[in-house]
Amino acid sequence: MSVALERGMAILELLSTDSHGWQLSRLSEELGIPVSATHRLITSLIEMGYVHQTRDMGEYCLSLKAVSLGIRYVSKNDLIDLARPLMDELASVSGELSRLGLVDGERLVWVSKSLGTRVGLRYDPDSGLEAPLYCTASGIVWLATMSDEEVARRVTQAGFAHVDEYGANAPRTLEDVMKHVRRARSNGWAMVSNSFEVNTAAMAALIL
């Protein structure tokens, strides 16, 4: 793979993690790319319309052109249209958030949602987020379809987040993850509480 292409995609992926933008020096440090090379890549991305700068010497952010690529692709996905009535029904009956995740290679990405409650406080996370496999109900129910060896490989490769990043019940070791995975295999569905999101619970089932 072209080094410039690989670095450019890494910049876009990193910019997608913070809507407030990234300083050039912070981008350079996080990606391990020299500041001069980072600036050249950012300049090219700006010229192509995928990145913009909030102000002179300000932070760099993804442009709507970059965001529209994913939205346009998702809008053409027939599976999402097929699932929409079922998601709406589930959200209506439960009064809770219903969310659809799709497997993309070795990633699980939430691509659509339906909100059950129409009044009061609404929990409304953005779509497009990649689900951490080891601490989300969606991730665990997918891991449950794999062998123990494959689960260990994926979890070890991804690593565990900082202890304060997720809820208090988020697994901290591979054995903790395996307990959730074995329970999901037995039940046919997965459930987590105070794991990925602090003080929230979630259930997930796999659709093949």
Secondary structure, 3 states (H helix, E strand, C coil): CCHHHHHHHHHHHHHCCCCCCECHHHHHHHHCCCHHHHHHHHHHHHHHCCEEECCCCCCEEECHHHHHHHHHHHHCCHHHHHHHHHHHHHHHHHCCCEEEEEEECCEEEEEEEECCCCCCCCCCCCCCCECCCCCCHHHHHHHCCCCHHHHHHHHHHHCCCCCCCCCCCCCCCHHHHHHHHHHHHHHCCEEEECCCCCCCEEEECCCC
